[in-house]
Amino acid sequence: MKTAICTGFNRDIPFEKAVSMIKEAGFEVISMDARPEYSHYDRSEGCRLIGKLMERNKLEIDSVHAPFPEGDRLFSLDEDERAESIRQCKSAFDAASELDGKIVVIHLIPYGIPEGATRRKMVERGKSSVNNLANYALGKGLKLALENGQQKDYDEVLVRLLSEFRDDSVGFCYDSGHENVQGTCFNILKELGHRLLTTHLHDNTGTDTHMLPYEGTINWTEFRTTIRNLDYSGNLLLEPMMSNSRFREPVQFLFEAARSAATLLTPVY
């Protein structure tokens, strides 16, 4: 298991410089964040430049996050909107394939959709979208990771879809910050840990602020025990952002990120 970090920790820093800083902080693996306009992973020329950066810095790519918010309409009842969202997500698979990544992470049903006929129709559309993307992933030798959310009804859809998509090409991305918003850490990780493909680890105090581990209220000692009890051999990927961290200088922020990630890898005795 290696430590990894998302490239979008501070999008005010030019992408090329951010990648170099990540390497200097001691990380060996990165993920492409959900704003393709930052790295331009959705363009052929952008992918070529990213590939050169990876080679120069001797970095690997864990995963690519599907575009946000453009890729978050997979459950839409507007067929044109849903088709465009699928197309956007496929651009992430194309990038992962070209960059020797392994996984693409997607979000699921929007928040705030009440129970009823509309929600049921949206879930069926979402299932069709996930099936489309799962087949696309399989054809490229990649994996599709479904991310948990900040509300119970969202996670109910996640559990349902994972129960229906049993192929090894579909699995789970665990977002610690999202679960902490619900105050249920680490229930969803324990329930779905056998399908775990990658992680989005960050901290908060009850709202999704993407702080570094140990800056918020998550019990990271319990996380270390939980992750050790899983049959998980993927990367330990952090998804923090500087905007709500007490570490305001990028080099120090990345140093603290690397230090916290190394701590998360240590066994609990």
Secondary structure, 3 states (H helix, E strand, C coil): CCEEEEHHHCCCCCHHHHHHHHHHCCCCEEEECCCHHHHCCCCHHHHHHHHHHHHHHCCEEEEEECCCCHHHCCCCCCHHHHHHHHHHHHHHHHHHHHCCCCEEEECCCCCCCCCCHHHHHHHHHHHHHHHHHHHHHHHCCCEEEEECCCCHHHHHHHHHHHHHCCCCCEEEEEEHHHHHHHCCCCHHHHHHHHHEEEEEECECCCCCCCECCCCCCCCHHHHHHHHHCCCCCCCEEECCCHHHCCCCCHHHHHHHHHHHHHHHHCCCC
